[in-house]
Amino acid sequence: MPITRDDLEQQDAADPLAGLRDGFVLPPGVVYLDGNSLGPLPRATAPRVAEVVAAEWGQGLIRSWNDAGWIDLARRVADKIARVIGAPVGSVGVGDSTTVNLFKLLGAALSLRPGRRTILSQTGNFPTDLYVAQGIAALLGRGHVLRTAERDALADAIGADTAVVMLTHVDFRSSAMFDMRAITAAAQAAGAAVIWDLAHSAGAVPLDLAGCGAEFAVGCGYKFLNGGPGAPSFLYIRPDLVDRVSLPLQGWLGHADPFAFEPDFRPAPGMARTVVGTPPILSLAALEIGVDSIGQVDPGALRAKSIGLSTALIALVAQECGAALRLASPRDPAQRGSQVSFAHEHAYALTQALIARGVIGDFRAPDLLRFGITPLYLRYVDLWTAVAALREVLAAEAWRAPEFANRRAVT
Amino acid sequence: MPITRDDLEQQDAADPLAGLRDGFVLPPGVVYLDGNSLGPLPRATAPRVAEVVAAEWGQGLIRSWNDAGWIDLARRVADKIARVIGAPVGSVGVGDSTTVNLFKLLGAALSLRPGRRTILSQTGNFPTDLYVAQGIAALLGRGHVLRTAERDALADAIGADTAVVMLTHVDFRSSAMFDMRAITAAAQAAGAAVIWDLAHSAGAVPLDLAGCGAEFAVGCGYKFLNGGPGAPSFLYIRPDLVDRVSLPLQGWLGHADPFAFEPDFRPAPGMARTVVGTPPILSLAALEIGVDSIGQVDPGALRAKSIGLSTALIALVAQECGAALRLASPRDPAQRGSQVSFAHEHAYALTQALIARGVIGDFRAPDLLRFGITPLYLRYVDLWTAVAALREVLAAEAWRAPEFANRRAVT
């Protein structure tokens, strides 16, 4: 039985999360399948940011560090993120970019395993993870190396010299998802620490960071957490370790008593020591609203709808586009995050042709069309619209139009 | 002849910069003497931030990285800052916090002088500068040490082991200003590189970074550049060095071809390599307006008014408050930045009592009242209001009220 538009409309009618869509600003005529790259604007964000700018900054001025609670804002947002990723209150920090936070955690991880020299990651992991590891290895100059292994060979690649296993939980290209608990246990059994990059997981799939026992995690504020372009990142350190690790970056706001302006660094207790400089208040205020947009939703219901949507998308693409696109994500939903990728030789131009029709996904080199599945605001019927556009673009070879061939700065 | 309120009003009437005040939101009943800690809100910022949120993010979504120029925003803001600090276009980068940028530059500086082990700074330099130096020395584990010397002993402390001299151009406590050109020349004559921290200089005093020949500089976006709370920081690398130094932090957006997602880091040409993660767009948009608020103003006229104001403040405090307060800044305006500090045993409570009267300066431990002089919006007559409040608070010992004794989170 082919899937019909009616079927999808019925699924929307029965969707217990359907009302959440009203919480977001979504431009008319757009099907947004890129919330995994930049989450859309929550309706509450613009008024909140306007209040921070006009009232807190404009009228409160410097007094707002105390009176508007700016000094506690990062901690408040961090505790909200902790709930989303299954971590205890107080175990998460917010600030800086994912790259900078990865650097802090790699430094911390290497300090925990001083006799070991290998940082193990996955071949094809997100580049910043690899670049940070290459950078810190070169910086330390003590023989550390980054080694990578293919997904299936990772468990066997963990050895006696592995200081830390650093992996992205949900792959940014394929959406393939690691079993966090199993990999963490395997790494720890071999004496290695683990850093999970949750960039494509936080807000996308249920997480139980505390339960898996990993030492460290890092994640992104502007994808499924809807924090806005370049939103601050978060980092997690297992509570029993935070006072034991050496952090490679230390700054005045991570001091135990910042306003004493002491000449020597004394780390603040707990995650407060991971703060380095003054936090970006406007961006943090927007991130808080983004986290609120997902923090109150039952993770099980989100996951169920995410799987419903991604499964429907895969089936619909097969039905409407046949063999033109090859599924590049796991077919088993249990092994898939909240995005679906398809391979096509001309994926870049295809993506551009779809965007020109209001169907916004993205391209990932060399040959992937990537569709983010964001159950907070995506409807089943949106998949119909998207796949109809895809079929049309493929059938008419509309992607061959010259305007879709030129690479833009951000692809 | 004592200074009268009339005298000050006449100076305002003759002030060629008086019209700039209209460009800022300033709450009624407030004399704001803390623009050196958090610059006030430019009138153009709220509409610009609202546009970025509602139109660029809300309607443009991920497309705005290209269509709204987000991908070039940091470079555009950096080039505007370059003009403010006397640096060539292309030699400045923007992003991350001052602390993180100091870390990048210290790593770069140490890579230029591999045989030397000493980071030399000033006793009492801003703590983050000292903490970052302590942190990187410990991280590298190759015998680097931070040494500090008193201001007057600095030149003599530069030696054959000095890899880098790292100084804050205008002291955050006293406002004492180094002769950048002379210190840079002395350091370079001894074979050391120089990092200037311009946190209290950029936008406050005329700068000729290119002319002084220093290798590196860093500075703050939220003080005299009016970029908003926690605005991104900037960093400068002398153009002949940028492709030669090793940067200790590397991330995907500093790659020569970020969207190729290559497994190995290849630095982008020039300052683009200093970018690590995705830039905070909301905060950067606000910073751009802040830089615009000062970027078009003649630095000489700004400096003349700054000296006029700070000289008048010093005279007025002496006239109205007598010996109760001790000037803790250089009396010679040529040696003073754009703030004036006074010592008093109960400076914290005094500052709080003044803030309660709408005169907002700040306290710096252990005993300083610090008044920022920001000629873009400060009027001479505001000094009359401020010093009248100060005299009243001192005369009535109003600062003894118990509500002014309790330290707040941010002092």
Interface residues (C-beta under 8 A of the other chain):
Chain A: V25 P27 V30 Y32 D34 S37 L38 P40 L41 T45 A46 V49 A50 V53 A54 W57 G58 Q59 L61 I62 R63 S64 W65 N66 W70 I71 D72 D96 S97 T98 T99 V100 F103 G107 T123 G124 F126 P127 T128 L130 Y131 V132 Q134 G135 I136 A138 L139 L140 G141 R142 T148 Y222 G228 P229 G230 A231 P232 S233 S246 L247 P248 L249 Q250 G251 W252 L253 G254 H255 P258 F259 A260 F261 E262 P263 D264 F265 V276 G277 T278 P279 P280 I281 L282 S283 L284 A286 I355 I360 D362 R364 A365 R408 A409 V410 T411
Chain B: V25 P27 V30 Y32 D34 S37 L38 P40 L41 T45 A46 V49 A50 V53 A54 E56 W57 G58 Q59 L61 I62 R63 S64 W65 N66 W70 I71 D72 D96 S97 T98 T99 V100 F103 G107 T123 G124 F126 P127 T128 L130 Y131 V132 Q134 G135 I136 A138 L139 L140 G141 R142 T148 Y222 G228 P229 G230 A231 P232 S233 S246 L247 P248 L249 Q250 G251 W252 L253 G254 H255 P258 F259 A260 F261 E262 P263 D264 F265 V276 G277 T278 P279 P280 I281 L282 S283 L284 A286 I355 I360 D362 R364 A365 R408 A409 V410 T411
